[in-house]
Amino acid sequence: ERRAAAWSAMKAVVFEKYGQPDEVVDLVDNFPRAYIDKDSDDVLVRVFAASLTHKDLKVVLGDFRSVQPVHRLPAVLGGDVSGVVVAVGDRCRKLQVNHEVIGIVASGSMAEYVKAPESQWVRKPQRVSHLHAAAFPYSGVLAFQCLHFHGRLKEGEKILILNGSGGVGSLAVQMAKYKKAYVYATASKHVDMVKNLGADEVLDYEKCQWYEQLRGHNIDVIVDFGVGY
């Protein structure tokens, strides 16, 4: 009975209600263990690393409850994860047991095991550690969507990336340069880092009025990745 109980439970970081993280977030060792059905396209992953984004803070505070409510509390915190596949449903076509993967998990990522449909996972690059890979999924998808789906960035166009040193902005700078765009970016403490990522011009918003310096530059796409510029 003790073995069965241990197998059916796992450690997880959860929040039991909406509120300030230091008041409602807790580490538990008896959260129901994730599992998958055999006749499904779900993938079960053992978590090696998970990360939090600003969106996760908003979820805990309840800022999204009117548009994206948490249907069952307590709930596992987070969404971004890197780990190793331990089981796949019969309808999976690409992933196999022992594959290293990264993904975004709607049911929360800060647990020993997580599950999500195969479409939510991609193979982790071998040269990237689990710790670094876990910080990529949400920020990477958001940066890609902003540049290509919404901004429709084309080769040779000029783009302004506000907060180019943040988690999303730093990825957007690299994606824009890969697209062969001319990249303007704002930053403050990490100006040199953003330049090293490929930005053509980096404006220190603590030392200049960047909007005045860019007046008349005919910028094609502007993306805003946060306050502080």
Accessible surface in RSA format (square Angstrom, percent):
REM  Atomic radii and reference values for relative SASA: ProtOr
REM  Chains: A
REM  Algorithm: Lee & Richards
REM  Probe-radius: 1.40
REM  Slices: 20
REM RES _ NUM      All-atoms   Total-Side   Main-Chain    Non-polar    All polar
REM                ABS   REL    ABS   REL    ABS   REL    ABS   REL    ABS   REL
RES GLU A   1   193.26 111.0 146.34 110.7  46.92 111.7  65.34 126.4 127.93 104.4
RES ARG A   2   219.99  92.4 210.20 107.2   9.79  23.3  84.48 115.5 135.51  82.1
RES ARG A   3   214.97  90.3 206.69 105.4   8.28  19.7  82.63 112.9 132.34  80.2
RES ALA A   4    67.81  62.4  54.34  83.9  13.47  30.6  63.42  89.3   4.39  11.6
RES ALA A   5    61.31  56.4  51.20  79.0  10.10  23.0  57.64  81.2   3.67   9.7
RES ALA A   6    73.35  67.4  50.98  78.7  22.37  50.9  61.44  86.5  11.92  31.6
RES TRP A   7   172.81  69.3 167.65  81.1   5.15  12.1 145.23  77.4  27.58  44.7
RES SER A   8    67.11  56.7  54.65  72.9  12.47  28.7  44.28  94.3  22.83  32.0
RES ALA A   9    27.97  25.7  18.70  28.9   9.27  21.1  18.90  26.6   9.07  24.0
RES MET A  10    10.73   5.6   7.12   4.7   3.61   8.6  10.73   9.1   0.00   0.0
RES LYS A  11   116.15  56.7 115.22  70.7   0.93   2.2  58.16  52.3  57.99  61.8
RES ALA A  12     1.94   1.8   0.00   0.0   1.94   4.4   1.94   2.7   0.00   0.0
RES VAL A  13    34.20  22.5  34.20  31.0   0.00   0.0  34.20  29.7   0.00   0.0
RES VAL A  14     1.19   0.8   1.19   1.1   0.00   0.0   1.19   1.0   0.00   0.0
RES PHE A  15     3.92   2.0   3.92   2.4   0.00   0.0   3.92   2.4   0.00   0.0
RES GLU A  16   102.51  58.9  89.62  67.8  12.89  30.7  21.58  41.7  80.93  66.1
RES LYS A  17   131.15  64.0 131.08  80.4   0.07   0.2  73.92  66.5  57.22  61.0
RES TYR A  18    52.61  24.6  34.86  19.8  17.75  46.2  32.70  24.6  19.91  24.5
RES GLY A  19    21.84  26.9   0.00   N/A  21.84  26.9  21.84  59.9   0.00   0.0
RES GLN A  20    98.55  55.1  97.36  71.2   1.19   2.8  29.14  62.0  69.41  52.6
RES PRO A  21    45.59  33.2  43.43  39.6   2.15   7.8  43.76  36.1   1.83  11.4
RES ASP A  22   130.23  91.2  87.65  87.2  42.58 100.7  51.43 121.0  78.81  78.6
RES GLU A  23   134.72  77.3  98.55  74.6  36.17  86.1  36.58  70.8  98.13  80.1
RES VAL A  24    11.82   7.8   2.31   2.1   9.51  22.9   8.94   7.8   2.88   7.8
RES VAL A  25    43.86  28.9  22.33  20.2  21.53  51.9  22.33  19.4  21.53  58.4
RES ASP A  26    78.82  55.2  74.10  73.8   4.73  11.2  19.59  46.1  59.23  59.1
RES LEU A  27   118.35  65.9  96.86  69.3  21.49  54.0  96.86  68.0  21.49  57.8
RES VAL A  28    28.68  18.9  23.31  21.1   5.37  12.9  28.65  24.9   0.03   0.1
RES ASP A  29   102.14  71.5  86.19  85.8  15.95  37.7  18.85  44.4  83.29  83.1
RES ASN A  30   109.62  75.6  93.29  90.2  16.33  39.3  24.99  60.1  84.62  81.8
RES PHE A  31    38.01  19.0  36.14  22.4   1.87   4.9  38.01  23.0   0.00   0.0
RES PRO A  32    93.32  68.0  86.56  78.9   6.76  24.6  89.41  73.8   3.91  24.3
RES ARG A  33    35.18  14.8  25.02  12.8  10.15  24.2   6.82   9.3  28.35  17.2
RES ALA A  34    18.50  17.0   9.12  14.1   9.38  21.3  18.46  26.0   0.04   0.1
RES TYR A  35   145.03  67.7 144.03  81.9   1.00   2.6  95.44  71.7  49.59  61.1
RES ILE A  36    29.75  16.9  10.81   8.1  18.94  45.7  10.89   7.8  18.87  51.2
RES ASP A  37    88.70  62.1  84.42  84.0   4.27  10.1  20.15  47.4  68.55  68.4
RES LYS A  38   156.14  76.2 142.19  87.2  13.95  33.2 108.26  97.4  47.89  51.0
RES ASP A  39   103.24  72.3  93.75  93.3   9.49  22.4  36.07  84.9  67.16  67.0
RES SER A  40    11.73   9.9  11.61  15.5   0.12   0.3  11.73  25.0   0.00   0.0
RES ASP A  41    59.75  41.8  59.55  59.3   0.20   0.5  10.15  23.9  49.60  49.5
RES ASP A  42    25.09  17.6  25.09  25.0   0.00   0.0   0.40   1.0  24.68  24.6
RES VAL A  43     0.00   0.0   0.00   0.0   0.00   0.0   0.00   0.0   0.00   0.0
RES LEU A  44    11.57   6.4  11.57   8.3   0.00   0.0  11.57   8.1   0.00   0.0
RES VAL A  45     0.00   0.0   0.00   0.0   0.00   0.0   0.00   0.0   0.00   0.0
RES ARG A  46   124.22  52.2 124.22  63.3   0.00   0.0  12.90  17.6 111.32  67.5
RES VAL A  47    28.57  18.8  10.50   9.5  18.08  43.6  10.50   9.1  18.08  49.0
RES PHE A  48   100.32  50.2  64.20  39.8  36.12  94.0  69.83  42.3  30.49  87.3
RES ALA A  49    12.60  11.6   4.75   7.3   7.86  17.9  12.60  17.7   0.00   0.0
RES ALA A  50    30.30  27.9   4.32   6.7  25.98  59.1   4.32   6.1  25.98  68.8
RES SER A  51    23.81  20.1  18.97  25.3   4.84  11.2  22.65  48.2   1.16   1.6
RES LEU A  52    90.55  50.4  61.44  44.0  29.11  73.2  61.51  43.2  29.05  78.2
RES THR A  53    32.08  22.8  17.84  18.1  14.25  34.0  25.93  34.8   6.16   9.3
RES HIS A  54   124.36  68.0 111.33  77.4  13.03  33.3  89.40  92.1  34.97  40.7
RES LYS A  55    59.85  29.2  54.77  33.6   5.08  12.1  34.05  30.6  25.80  27.5
RES ASP A  56    14.70  10.3  14.03  14.0   0.67   1.6   2.94   6.9  11.76  11.7
RES LEU A  57    69.14  38.5  63.58  45.5   5.57  14.0  67.80  47.6   1.34   3.6
RES LYS A  58    67.41  32.9  67.41  41.4   0.00   0.0  20.97  18.9  46.43  49.5
RES VAL A  59    25.67  16.9  24.36  22.0   1.31   3.2  25.25  21.9   0.42   1.1
RES VAL A  60     2.26   1.5   2.26   2.0   0.00   0.0   2.26   2.0   0.00   0.0
RES LEU A  61    50.75  28.3  36.29  26.0  14.46  36.3  36.29  25.5  14.46  38.9
RES GLY A  62     6.57   8.1   0.00   N/A   6.57   8.1   0.95   2.6   5.63  12.6
RES ASP A  63    76.84  53.8  46.01  45.8  30.83  72.9  20.97  49.3  55.87  55.7
RES PHE A  64    59.60  29.8  59.42  36.8   0.18   0.5  59.44  36.0   0.16   0.5
RES ARG A  65   124.98  52.5 115.32  58.8   9.66  23.0  46.19  63.1  78.79  47.8
RES SER A  66   102.94  87.0  63.72  85.0  39.22  90.3  52.94 112.7  50.00  70.1
RES VAL A  67   122.00  80.3  88.16  79.8  33.84  81.5  93.39  81.1  28.61  77.6
RES GLN A  68    95.31  53.3  88.15  64.4   7.16  17.0  34.02  72.4  61.29  46.5
RES PRO A  69    60.26  43.9  53.05  48.4   7.21  26.2  53.05  43.8   7.21  44.8
RES VAL A  70    40.23  26.5  20.81  18.8  19.41  46.8  25.27  22.0  14.95  40.6
RES HIS A  71   171.93  94.0 131.51  91.4  40.41 103.4  92.91  95.7  79.02  92.0
RES ARG A  72   201.28  84.5 191.07  97.4  10.20  24.3  69.81  95.4 131.47  79.7
RES LEU A  73    65.54  36.5  35.60  25.5  29.94  75.3  35.74  25.1  29.80  80.2
RES PRO A  74    59.39  43.3  54.12  49.3   5.27  19.2  54.12  44.7   5.27  32.7
RES ALA A  75    16.10  14.8  12.81  19.8   3.29   7.5  16.10  22.7   0.00   0.0
RES VAL A  76    15.00   9.9   5.81   5.3   9.19  22.1   5.81   5.0   9.19  24.9
RES LEU A  77    12.97   7.2  12.39   8.9   0.59   1.5  12.97   9.1   0.00   0.0
RES GLY A  78    12.93  15.9   0.00   N/A  12.93  15.9   0.00   0.0  12.93  29.0
RES GLY A  79    10.65  13.1   0.00   N/A  10.65  13.1  10.65  29.2   0.00   0.0
RES ASP A  80     3.14   2.2   2.53   2.5   0.61   1.5   0.02   0.0   3.12   3.1
RES VAL A  81     0.00   0.0   0.00   0.0   0.00   0.0   0.00   0.0   0.00   0.0
RES SER A  82     0.00   0.0   0.00   0.0   0.00   0.0   0.00   0.0   0.00   0.0
RES GLY A  83     0.00   0.0   0.00   N/A   0.00   0.0   0.00   0.0   0.00   0.0
RES VAL A  84    25.56  16.8  25.56  23.1   0.00   0.0  25.56  22.2   0.00   0.0
RES VAL A  85     0.44   0.3   0.00   0.0   0.44   1.1   0.00   0.0   0.44   1.2
RES VAL A  86    56.20  37.0  36.52  33.1  19.68  47.4  37.80  32.8  18.40  49.9
RES ALA A  87    31.58  29.0  29.39  45.4   2.19   5.0  31.58  44.5   0.00   0.0
RES VAL A  88    47.98  31.6  28.70  26.0  19.28  46.5  28.70  24.9  19.28  52.3
RES GLY A  89     2.21   2.7   0.00   N/A   2.21   2.7   0.02   0.1   2.19   4.9
RES ASP A  90    78.69  55.1  57.57  57.3  21.12  49.9  29.79  70.1  48.91  48.8
RES ARG A  91   131.41  55.2 121.96  62.2   9.44  22.5  46.28  63.3  85.12  51.6
RES CYS A  92    15.99  12.1   0.59   0.7  15.40  36.2   0.59   1.5  15.40  16.6
RES ARG A  93   182.99  76.8 146.48  74.7  36.50  86.9  74.50 101.8 108.48  65.7
RES LYS A  94   168.57  82.2 149.36  91.6  19.21  45.7  97.49  87.7  71.08  75.7
RES LEU A  95    14.05   7.8   8.22   5.9   5.83  14.7   8.22   5.8   5.83  15.7
RES GLN A  96   115.52  64.6 114.52  83.7   1.00   2.4  27.01  57.5  88.51  67.1
RES VAL A  97    76.04  50.0  62.69  56.8  13.35  32.2  62.69  54.5  13.35  36.2
RES ASN A  98   114.74  79.1  99.17  95.8  15.57  37.5  25.43  61.2  89.31  86.3
RES HIS A  99    32.25  17.6  30.79  21.4   1.45   3.7  17.58  18.1  14.67  17.1
RES GLU A 100    62.63  36.0  59.99  45.4   2.64   6.3  16.33  31.6  46.30  37.8
RES VAL A 101     0.00   0.0   0.00   0.0   0.00   0.0   0.00   0.0   0.00   0.0
RES ILE A 102    11.54   6.6  11.40   8.5   0.14   0.3  11.40   8.2   0.14   0.4
RES GLY A 103     4.61   5.7   0.00   N/A   4.61   5.7   4.61  12.6   0.00   0.0
RES ILE A 104    47.55  27.1  46.70  34.8   0.85   2.1  46.70  33.6   0.85   2.3
RES VAL A 105     2.16   1.4   0.43   0.4   1.74   4.2   0.43   0.4   1.74   4.7
RES ALA A 106   114.22 105.0  69.15 106.7  45.08 102.5  79.96 112.6  34.26  90.8
RES SER A 107    76.92  65.0  53.22  71.0  23.70  54.6  57.46 122.4  19.46  27.3
RES GLY A 108     3.52   4.3   0.00   N/A   3.52   4.3   1.04   2.9   2.48   5.5
RES SER A 109     0.00   0.0   0.00   0.0   0.00   0.0   0.00   0.0   0.00   0.0
RES MET A 110    49.97  25.9  43.65  28.9   6.31  15.0  49.04  41.7   0.92   1.2
RES ALA A 111    11.11  10.2   0.73   1.1  10.38  23.6   6.27   8.8   4.84  12.8
RES GLU A 112    75.35  43.3  69.34  52.5   6.01  14.3  25.17  48.7  50.18  41.0
RES TYR A 113    46.07  21.5  45.31  25.8   0.76   2.0  13.42  10.1  32.65  40.2
RES VAL A 114     4.56   3.0   2.29   2.1   2.28   5.5   4.56   4.0   0.00   0.0
RES LYS A 115    76.84  37.5  72.68  44.6   4.16   9.9  40.76  36.7  36.08  38.4
RES ALA A 116     6.55   6.0   2.99   4.6   3.55   8.1   6.55   9.2   0.00   0.0
RES PRO A 117    55.94  40.8  55.94  51.0   0.00   0.0  55.94  46.2   0.00   0.0
RES GLU A 118    24.00  13.8  21.27  16.1   2.73   6.5   8.15  15.8  15.86  12.9
RES SER A 119    99.50  84.1  60.07  80.2  39.42  90.8  57.41 122.2  42.09  59.0
RES GLN A 120    81.72  45.7  69.28  50.6  12.43  29.6  14.55  31.0  67.17  50.9
RES TRP A 121    12.17   4.9   0.47   0.2  11.71  27.5   0.53   0.3  11.64  18.9
RES VAL A 122    92.32  60.7  87.17  78.9   5.15  12.4  92.20  80.1   0.12   0.3
RES ARG A 123   132.60  55.7 118.05  60.2  14.55  34.6  44.32  60.6  88.27  53.5
RES LYS A 124    14.51   7.1   6.52   4.0   7.99  19.0   0.04   0.0  14.47  15.4
RES PRO A 125    72.72  53.0  61.12  55.7  11.60  42.2  72.72  60.0   0.00   0.0
RES GLN A 126   168.50  94.2 139.23 101.8  29.27  69.7  46.61  99.2 121.89  92.4
RES ARG A 127   238.90 100.3 199.71 101.8  39.20  93.3  84.26 115.2 154.64  93.7
RES VAL A 128    53.46  35.2  49.32  44.6   4.15  10.0  52.98  46.0   0.49   1.3
RES SER A 129    55.13  46.6  40.29  53.8  14.84  34.2  49.74 105.9   5.40   7.6
RES HIS A 130    28.66  15.7  25.99  18.1   2.67   6.8  25.46  26.2   3.20   3.7
RES LEU A 131   138.11  76.9 128.08  91.6  10.04  25.2 128.08  89.9  10.04  27.0
RES HIS A 132   132.80  72.6 121.56  84.5  11.24  28.7  89.23  92.0  43.56  50.7
RES ALA A 133     3.09   2.8   1.04   1.6   2.05   4.7   3.09   4.3   0.00   0.0
RES ALA A 134     1.45   1.3   1.45   2.2   0.00   0.0   1.45   2.0   0.00   0.0
RES ALA A 135    59.98  55.1  46.57  71.9  13.41  30.5  47.89  67.4  12.09  32.0
RES PHE A 136    85.39  42.7  83.28  51.6   2.11   5.5  85.39  51.8   0.00   0.0
RES PRO A 137     8.06   5.9   4.47   4.1   3.58  13.0   8.04   6.6   0.02   0.1
RES TYR A 138    60.31  28.2  60.12  34.2   0.19   0.5  36.50  27.4  23.80  29.3
RES SER A 139    12.23  10.3  12.23  16.3   0.00   0.0   1.11   2.4  11.12  15.6
RES GLY A 140     2.77   3.4   0.00   N/A   2.77   3.4   1.92   5.3   0.85   1.9
RES VAL A 141    69.71  45.9  66.41  60.1   3.31   8.0  69.20  60.1   0.51   1.4
RES LEU A 142    55.87  31.1  55.04  39.4   0.83   2.1  55.74  39.1   0.14   0.4
RES ALA A 143     0.00   0.0   0.00   0.0   0.00   0.0   0.00   0.0   0.00   0.0
RES PHE A 144    92.30  46.2  92.30  57.2   0.00   0.0  92.30  56.0   0.00   0.0
RES GLN A 145    65.15  36.4  65.15  47.6   0.00   0.0   4.46   9.5  60.68  46.0
RES CYS A 146    26.61  20.1  25.40  28.3   1.21   2.8   1.89   4.8  24.72  26.7
RES LEU A 147     0.00   0.0   0.00   0.0   0.00   0.0   0.00   0.0   0.00   0.0
RES HIS A 148    43.04  23.5  31.06  21.6  11.98  30.6  18.25  18.8  24.80  28.9
RES PHE A 149   122.04  61.1 109.18  67.6  12.86  33.5 112.61  68.3   9.44  27.0
RES HIS A 150   142.90  78.1 114.39  79.5  28.51  72.9  77.82  80.2  65.08  75.7
RES GLY A 151    21.95  27.1   0.00   N/A  21.95  27.1  10.97  30.1  10.98  24.6
RES ARG A 152   166.89  70.1 159.71  81.4   7.18  17.1  48.91  66.8 117.98  71.5
RES LEU A 153     6.10   3.4   0.00   0.0   6.10  15.3   0.00   0.0   6.10  16.4
RES LYS A 154   123.39  60.2 122.43  75.1   0.95   2.3  93.88  84.5  29.51  31.4
RES GLU A 155   120.45  69.2  97.11  73.5  23.34  55.6  28.21  54.6  92.24  75.3
RES GLY A 156    56.97  70.3   0.00   N/A  56.97  70.3  31.22  85.7  25.75  57.7
RES GLU A 157    42.11  24.2  39.50  29.9   2.60   6.2  16.96  32.8  25.15  20.5
RES LYS A 158    72.10  35.2  72.10  44.2   0.00   0.0  38.89  35.0  33.21  35.4
RES ILE A 159     0.00   0.0   0.00   0.0   0.00   0.0   0.00   0.0   0.00   0.0
RES LEU A 160     3.32   1.8   3.32   2.4   0.00   0.0   3.32   2.3   0.00   0.0
RES ILE A 161     0.00   0.0   0.00   0.0   0.00   0.0   0.00   0.0   0.00   0.0
RES LEU A 162    10.53   5.9  10.53   7.5   0.00   0.0  10.53   7.4   0.00   0.0
RES ASN A 163    34.55  23.8  34.53  33.4   0.02   0.0   0.43   1.0  34.11  33.0
RES GLY A 164     0.00   0.0   0.00   N/A   0.00   0.0   0.00   0.0   0.00   0.0
RES SER A 165    28.50  24.1  12.32  16.4  16.18  37.3   0.01   0.0  28.50  39.9
RES GLY A 166    19.95  24.6   0.00   N/A  19.95  24.6  19.80  54.3   0.15   0.3
RES GLY A 167    54.24  66.9   0.00   N/A  54.24  66.9  35.27  96.8  18.97  42.5
RES VAL A 168    24.51  16.1  22.69  20.5   1.82   4.4  22.69  19.7   1.82   4.9
RES GLY A 169     0.32   0.4   0.00   N/A   0.32   0.4   0.00   0.0   0.32   0.7
RES SER A 170    19.38  16.4  19.38  25.9   0.00   0.0   6.41  13.7  12.97  18.2
RES LEU A 171    34.67  19.3  34.39  24.6   0.27   0.7  34.39  24.2   0.27   0.7
RES ALA A 172     0.00   0.0   0.00   0.0   0.00   0.0   0.00   0.0   0.00   0.0
RES VAL A 173     0.00   0.0   0.00   0.0   0.00   0.0   0.00   0.0   0.00   0.0
RES GLN A 174    77.44  43.3  70.50  51.5   6.94  16.5  23.10  49.2  54.34  41.2
RES MET A 175    39.70  20.6  34.88  23.1   4.82  11.5  38.32  32.6   1.38   1.8
RES ALA A 176     0.00   0.0   0.00   0.0   0.00   0.0   0.00   0.0   0.00   0.0
RES LYS A 177    64.39  31.4  54.73  33.6   9.66  23.0  35.18  31.7  29.20  31.1
RES TYR A 178   195.82  91.4 174.03  99.0  21.79  56.7 134.67 101.2  61.15  75.4
RES LYS A 179    75.74  36.9  71.19  43.7   4.54  10.8  21.58  19.4  54.15  57.7
RES LYS A 180   139.87  68.2 125.54  77.0  14.33  34.1  76.79  69.1  63.08  67.2
RES ALA A 181     2.37   2.2   0.00   0.0   2.37   5.4   0.83   1.2   1.54   4.1
RES TYR A 182    82.36  38.5  79.53  45.2   2.83   7.4  62.28  46.8  20.09  24.8
RES VAL A 183     0.00   0.0   0.00   0.0   0.00   0.0   0.00   0.0   0.00   0.0
RES TYR A 184     6.19   2.9   6.19   3.5   0.00   0.0   0.00   0.0   6.19   7.6
RES ALA A 185     0.00   0.0   0.00   0.0   0.00   0.0   0.00   0.0   0.00   0.0
RES THR A 186     0.00   0.0   0.00   0.0   0.00   0.0   0.00   0.0   0.00   0.0
RES ALA A 187     0.68   0.6   0.00   0.0   0.68   1.5   0.68   1.0   0.00   0.0
RES SER A 188    20.72  17.5   9.64  12.9  11.08  25.5   1.30   2.8  19.43  27.2
RES LYS A 189   176.47  86.1 140.13  86.0  36.34  86.5  91.11  82.0  85.36  90.9
RES HIS A 190    94.86  51.8  91.26  63.4   3.60   9.2  58.32  60.1  36.54  42.5
RES VAL A 191    26.70  17.6  25.51  23.1   1.20   2.9  25.51  22.2   1.20   3.2
RES ASP A 192   101.21  70.9  98.80  98.3   2.40   5.7  31.36  73.8  69.85  69.7
RES MET A 193    74.88  38.8  69.23  45.8   5.65  13.5  39.26  33.4  35.62  47.2
RES VAL A 194     0.00   0.0   0.00   0.0   0.00   0.0   0.00   0.0   0.00   0.0
RES LYS A 195   109.68  53.5  96.51  59.2  13.17  31.4  47.17  42.5  62.51  66.6
RES ASN A 196   130.77  90.2  95.15  92.0  35.62  85.8  29.03  69.9 101.74  98.3
RES LEU A 197    49.80  27.7  36.00  25.8  13.80  34.7  39.27  27.6  10.53  28.3
RES GLY A 198    27.88  34.4   0.00   N/A  27.88  34.4  22.99  63.1   4.89  10.9
RES ALA A 199     9.65   8.9   0.00   0.0   9.65  22.0   0.00   0.0   9.65  25.6
RES ASP A 200    60.09  42.1  26.96  26.8  33.12  78.3   8.55  20.1  51.54  51.4
RES GLU A 201    71.11  40.8  65.66  49.7   5.45  13.0  27.09  52.4  44.01  35.9
RES VAL A 202    21.42  14.1   0.00   0.0  21.42  51.6   0.00   0.0  21.42  58.1
RES LEU A 203    11.62   6.5   7.95   5.7   3.66   9.2  11.62   8.2   0.00   0.0
RES ASP A 204    24.10  16.9  20.43  20.3   3.67   8.7  12.23  28.8  11.88  11.8
RES TYR A 205    60.02  28.0  41.41  23.6  18.61  48.4  17.10  12.9  42.91  52.9
RES GLU A 206   124.11  71.3  85.90  65.0  38.21  91.0  32.35  62.6  91.76  74.9
RES LYS A 207   175.04  85.4 136.55  83.8  38.49  91.6  89.58  80.6  85.46  91.0
RES CYS A 208    36.96  28.0  19.71  22.0  17.25  40.5  26.49  67.1  10.47  11.3
RES GLN A 209   106.28  59.4  99.87  73.0   6.41  15.3  30.82  65.6  75.45  57.2
RES TRP A 210    35.25  14.1  35.25  17.1   0.00   0.0  34.06  18.2   1.19   1.9
RES TYR A 211   110.11  51.4 101.37  57.7   8.74  22.7  77.15  58.0  32.96  40.6
RES GLU A 212    81.39  46.7  68.32  51.7  13.07  31.1  26.08  50.4  55.31  45.2
RES GLN A 213   100.54  56.2  80.12  58.6  20.42  48.6  35.91  76.4  64.63  49.0
RES LEU A 214    14.19   7.9   7.69   5.5   6.49  16.3   8.12   5.7   6.06  16.3
RES ARG A 215   166.98  70.1 141.67  72.2  25.31  60.3  71.69  98.0  95.29  57.8
RES GLY A 216    69.12  85.2   0.00   N/A  69.12  85.2  37.57 103.1  31.55  70.7
RES HIS A 217    58.75  32.1  52.77  36.7   5.97  15.3  34.90  36.0  23.85  27.7
RES ASN A 218   129.51  89.3 106.71 103.1  22.80  54.9  36.75  88.4  92.76  89.7
RES ILE A 219    40.35  23.0  11.24   8.4  29.12  70.2  11.24   8.1  29.12  79.0
RES ASP A 220    81.50  57.1  45.89  45.7  35.62  84.2  10.20  24.0  71.31  71.1
RES VAL A 221    13.94   9.2  10.01   9.1   3.93   9.5  13.94  12.1   0.00   0.0
RES ILE A 222   107.74  61.3  78.94  58.8  28.80  69.4  78.94  56.8  28.80  78.2
RES VAL A 223    13.19   8.7   9.98   9.0   3.21   7.7  13.19  11.5   0.00   0.0
RES ASP A 224    85.21  59.7  56.44  56.2  28.77  68.0  25.38  59.7  59.83  59.7
RES PHE A 225    31.71  15.9   9.85   6.1  21.85  56.9  16.72  10.1  14.99  42.9
RES GLY A 226    31.78  39.2   0.00   N/A  31.78  39.2  29.04  79.7   2.74   6.1
RES VAL A 227   141.65  93.2 126.53 114.6  15.11  36.4 128.15 111.3  13.50  36.6
RES GLY A 228    40.49  49.9   0.00   N/A  40.49  49.9  31.63  86.8   8.86  19.8
RES TYR A 229    76.08  35.5  45.75  26.0  30.33  78.9  44.21  33.2  31.87  39.3
END  Absolute sums over single chains surface
CHAIN  1 A    13814.5      11245.3       2569.2       7423.7       6390.9
END  Absolute sums over all chains
TOTAL         13814.5      11245.3       2569.2       7423.7       6390.9
